[in-house]
Amino acid sequence: MAAIWARYNAMLEAQPLLTKAMTSLIGFTAGDVLAQSFVEQSGKPYDPMRTLRLGSFGFLVHGTTGHYFYGFLDSKLPGTKPVTVASKVAIDQVLWNPIFGLMFFGYLNFVEGKSFSDYTAKIKSDLQTAVMGSWAVWVPAHTINFAFIPPSQRLLYINTIQIGYNVFLSFLGNKEVPTKED
């Protein structure tokens, strides 16, 4: 295990953006596999394309934007004093969380070939649920994150927790939105 940890840290040092994107790929893939296999009882067969969509979101969007967002946040609010930690958590949850939700639903909408009106319906239906659901997980998780986790390890920590949270996101992201005809 020590060798894996050392290798991960060497990769993080050499290629931080790629390493964080890869950890997000794994986190989003694992979350969707868990959601489809153990949480959703729809009777539908496992959908590998859905897992590919979620994993690619982790790689292309979550890992990359997380790298830059948390790097920016740490550069503007350095340290671990309680007021700094509280400020980072507030910024993350009040500003970044809704932006993340818009990116998440927008990405899924795009890769599924849906229309802009489908996207706006999804936002109206599920963004508030996603943001408020996030508060239950990420306020305490980010309090620990910003107080105790070294900045270089933040996205790994987030992705570890994200696996469980991604079960919720996978379910919510793939929930059908009622149409006006329904």
Stockholm file with secondary structure:
# STOCKHOLM 1.0

chainA/1-182         MAAIWARYNAMLEAQPLLTKAMTSLIGFTAGDVLAQSFVEQSGKPYDPMRTLRLGSFGFLVHGTTGHYFYGFLDSKLPGTKPVTVASKVAIDQVLWNPIFGLMFFGYLNFVEGKSFSDYTAKIKSDLQTAVMGSWAVWVPAHTINFAFIPPSQRLLYINTIQIGYNVFLSFLGNKEVPTKED
#=GR chainA/1-182 SS CHHHHHHHHHHHHHCHHHHHHHHHHHHHHHHHHHIIIIICCSCCCCCHHHHHHHHHHIIIIIHHHHHHHHHHHHHHSCSCCHHHHHHHHHHIIIIIHHHHHHHHHHHHHHHTTCCHHHHHHHHHHHHHHHHHHHHHHHHHHHHHHHHHSCGGGHHHHHHHHHHHHHHHHHHHHTSCCCCTTC
#=GC SS_cons         CHHHHHHHHHHHHHCHHHHHHHHHHHHHHHHHHHIIIIICCSCCCCCHHHHHHHHHHIIIIIHHHHHHHHHHHHHHSCSCCHHHHHHHHHHIIIIIHHHHHHHHHHHHHHHTTCCHHHHHHHHHHHHHHHHHHHHHHHHHHHHHHHHHSCGGGHHHHHHHHHHHHHHHHHHHHTSCCCCTTC
//
